[in-house]
Amino acid sequence: MAGRLIVCPTPIGNLEDVTLRVLSALREADLIACEDTRRTRVLLDRYGVGGELLSYHEHNERDRAAELVRRMQAGANVALVSDAGMPLVSDPGFLLVQACVAAGLAVEVLPGPSAALAALVASALPAERWRFAGFLPRKRGELKESFATDETLVAFESPNRLAASLAVLAELDPQRPVAVCRELTKLHEEVVRGTAAELAERYAAEAPRGEVVLVVGAATPVAPELGPALVALRRLVEAGAKARPAAAAVSELTGVAANDLYRALTAGK
């Protein structure tokens, strides 16, 4: 009989957060695919788990996925872990899950630690409707678009870029509620809540250390004043520019959300 893939979330900091089901799956697996064998070995040694480890990361994901599918087709049960949290969520694993589904292999996903969910709850911001954005974009126009959401936004951010991202948000809406969640579940865990303006000023003075999850409250729905920005976009498109890139360029120059411009353009307004 064919084997299966077991997707196993691992602690995001505190090793005591691993679940009993994950430990059982790791013990029973014929092979454990992991980003960094050294980091995974620390967790396994803590709980006396042996087993064969195979590196599986963004640089070898495609080749390794094919190899692992072959081994599962031959009967092996494979556990997939990332360095921390749920595999596939801003971590490798998508190609492997996709390949398993295409090959008709069973995929079992175990629940467990997630930095995005922990930050969302700790933020004290609405959690009924929220969006995970992965790592925030670096380009100013794309960053503005990310912040122009009508849902709570959860994103990973580099501590070195946090101040700049918050400065852009403060320009758009200085009173937007924000939470900066740092080093979750670790010794120096910290959750700082405030307005975009307050936290932009705080982190401009001193960049945080460690891993950061940024949680941003939903944008206040305001009817955009498209006016001259939409006229400029129409002229660019009439001159031969593609609509979406042109909307992004006009957005960066005017501050009007690119999505609003694009929707107005395609609606013929």
C-alpha positions in Angstrom: 0.0 0.0 0.0 1.1 3.6 -0.7 2.2 5.7 2.2 1.0 9.2 3.1 2.2 12.7 3.9 1.6 14.1 7.4 2.0 17.9 7.7 3.3 18.6 11.2 3.4 22.1 12.7 6.2 22.6 15.1 6.7 25.2 18.0 7.3 28.8 17.0 9.6 29.3 20.0 8.7 27.4 23.1 9.4 23.6 22.5 6.7 22.7 25.0 4.1 23.8 22.5 4.5 20.7 20.3 1.3 18.6 20.4 1.1 14.9 21.3 -0.3 14.0 17.9 2.7 15.7 16.2 5.2 13.8 18.4 3.3 10.5 17.6 3.4 11.2 13.9 7.1 12.0 14.0 7.9 8.8 15.9 5.9 6.7 13.4 7.1 8.4 10.2 9.6 6.5 8.0 11.1 9.8 7.0 11.0 13.4 8.3 11.4 16.1 5.7 12.5 19.4 7.3 14.0 22.8 6.3 17.1 22.6 8.5 18.0 19.2 9.9 20.0 20.8 12.8 17.0 22.8 14.0 14.6 19.9 13.7 17.0 17.6 15.5 16.9 19.9 18.6 13.2 19.3 18.8 13.5 15.6 18.2 16.2 15.1 20.8 14.2 17.0 23.4 11.5 14.4 23.1 13.6 11.3 22.3 12.4 11.0 18.7 14.7 9.2 16.3 14.0 8.7 12.6 15.6 9.6 9.2 15.8 13.3 8.4 15.9 14.7 4.9 16.5 18.4 4.0 13.5 20.0 2.2 13.8 23.7 1.7 13.1 26.4 -0.9 16.2 25.7 -2.9 15.6 22.0 -3.4 11.9 21.8 -3.1 11.0 20.7 -6.6 13.5 17.9 -6.8 12.8 16.7 -3.2 9.1 16.7 -3.8 9.5 14.3 -6.7 11.8 12.1 -4.6 9.4 12.1 -1.6 6.4 11.2 -3.8 8.3 8.2 -5.1 9.1 7.0 -1.6 5.5 7.4 -0.5 4.3 5.5 -3.6 6.6 2.7 -2.4 4.9 2.7 1.0 6.8 5.2 3.1 5.0 7.6 5.5 6.6 11.0 5.4 6.3 13.8 8.0 6.8 17.3 6.8 7.9 20.0 9.2 9.3 23.5 8.8 11.7 25.3 11.2 8.7 26.8 13.1 5.0 26.8 12.7 2.8 25.4 10.0 4.5 24.2 6.8 3.4 26.0 3.6 2.5 29.2 5.6 5.4 31.4 4.3 7.4 28.2 4.4 8.2 25.3 2.0 5.7 22.5 1.3 3.3 23.7 -1.3 4.9 21.8 -4.1 5.0 18.6 -2.1 1.4 18.8 -1.1 0.4 19.6 -4.6 2.4 16.7 -6.0 0.9 14.3 -3.4 -2.6 15.3 -4.4 -1.8 14.9 -8.1 -0.4 11.5 -7.4 -3.5 10.4 -5.4 -1.6 10.1 -2.2 -3.2 10.9 1.2 -2.3 14.1 2.9 -3.0 14.5 6.6 -2.7 17.9 8.2 -2.2 18.1 12.0 -3.2 21.3 14.0 -0.6 23.1 16.0 1.3 26.3 16.6 1.0 29.3 14.2 2.6 32.7 14.7 -0.1 34.3 12.5 -2.9 33.1 14.7 -1.1 33.8 18.0 -0.5 37.3 16.9 -4.0 37.9 15.7 -5.5 36.9 19.1 -2.9 38.8 21.1 -3.4 42.0 19.0 -6.9 42.5 20.6 -8.1 43.5 17.1 -11.2 42.1 15.4 -10.7 38.5 14.3 -14.1 37.7 12.6 -12.6 38.7 9.2 -8.9 38.8 8.7 -6.3 38.4 5.9 -2.8 36.9 6.1 -0.4 38.7 3.8 2.8 36.6 4.3 5.8 39.0 4.3 4.9 42.6 3.5 6.0 43.9 0.1 8.9 46.3 0.0 7.6 48.6 -2.8 5.8 51.6 -1.5 2.8 51.3 -3.9 2.3 47.6 -3.2 2.6 48.3 0.6 -0.1 50.9 0.4 -2.4 48.5 -1.4 -1.8 45.9 1.3 -2.8 48.4 4.0 -6.0 49.4 2.1 -7.9 46.3 3.2 -11.3 46.3 4.9 -10.2 43.3 7.1 -7.7 42.9 9.9 -4.3 42.4 8.3 -1.8 39.9 9.7 1.7 39.9 8.1 5.3 39.0 8.8 7.8 41.9 8.8 11.6 42.2 9.1 12.6 44.1 12.2 14.8 46.3 10.0 11.9 47.3 7.8 9.2 47.6 10.4 9.7 51.4 11.1 9.5 52.2 7.3 6.3 50.1 6.9 4.7 51.8 9.9 5.7 55.2 8.5 3.8 54.5 5.3 0.8 53.3 7.3 0.9 56.4 9.5 0.9 58.6 6.3 -2.3 56.8 5.1 -4.1 56.7 8.5 -2.2 57.8 11.6 -5.0 56.6 13.9 -5.2 53.0 12.5 -4.9 50.5 15.3 -1.8 48.4 15.2 -0.1 45.6 17.2 3.5 44.7 16.9 4.0 41.1 18.2 7.6 40.2 18.8 9.3 36.9 19.7 6.0 35.1 20.3 6.2 32.2 22.9 9.8 33.0 23.5 11.6 34.4 26.6 11.4 38.0 25.4 7.9 37.9 24.0 6.4 41.4 23.6 3.1 42.7 22.2 3.0 46.5 21.7 -0.4 48.0 20.8 -1.1 51.6 19.7 -1.9 53.8 16.7 0.1 53.7 13.5 1.5 57.1 14.3 2.5 56.1 17.8 4.2 52.9 16.8 5.9 54.5 13.7 7.5 57.0 16.1 8.5 54.3 18.6 10.2 52.0 16.1 11.8 54.9 14.2 13.8 55.6 17.3 14.9 52.0 17.8 14.3 48.9 15.6 13.0 45.8 17.5 14.9 42.6 17.8 13.8 39.1 16.8 10.9 37.9 14.7 8.0 40.2 14.2 4.3 39.7 13.3 2.5 42.9 12.5 -1.3 43.1 13.0 -3.2 46.1 11.5 -6.8 47.0 12.0 -9.1 47.3 9.0 -9.0 50.5 7.0 -11.9 52.9 7.6 -14.2 52.7 4.5 -14.0 56.0 2.8 -15.3 56.8 -0.7 -12.1 57.7 -2.6 -11.8 61.0 -4.4 -10.7 59.6 -7.7 -10.9 62.7 -9.8 -7.6 63.7 -11.3 -6.0 60.4 -10.5 -8.5 58.5 -12.6 -8.1 61.0 -15.5 -4.4 60.4 -15.4 -4.8 56.6 -15.4 -7.2 56.8 -18.4 -4.7 58.9 -20.3 -1.9 56.4 -19.6 -4.1 53.4 -20.7 -5.2 55.3 -23.9 -1.5 55.9 -24.6 -0.9 52.1 -24.5 0.0 51.4 -20.9 -1.4 48.2 -19.2 -4.1 49.0 -16.8 -2.9 47.4 -13.6 0.8 48.6 -13.7 -0.5 52.1 -14.7 -2.9 52.1 -11.7 0.0 51.2 -9.4 2.1 54.0 -10.8 -0.7 56.6 -10.4 -1.4 55.3 -6.9 2.2 55.8 -5.9 2.1 59.4 -7.1 -1.3 60.4 -5.8 -2.0 58.2 -2.8 -5.3 56.9 -4.2 -5.5 53.1 -3.8 -4.6 51.3 -7.0 -7.5 48.8 -6.6 -10.0 51.7 -6.5 -8.5 53.2 -9.6 -8.5 50.0 -11.5 -12.1 49.1 -10.5 -13.3 52.6 -11.5 -11.5 52.3 -14.9 -12.9 48.9 -15.8 -16.3 50.0 -14.7 -16.2 52.8 -17.1 -16.7 55.5 -14.5 
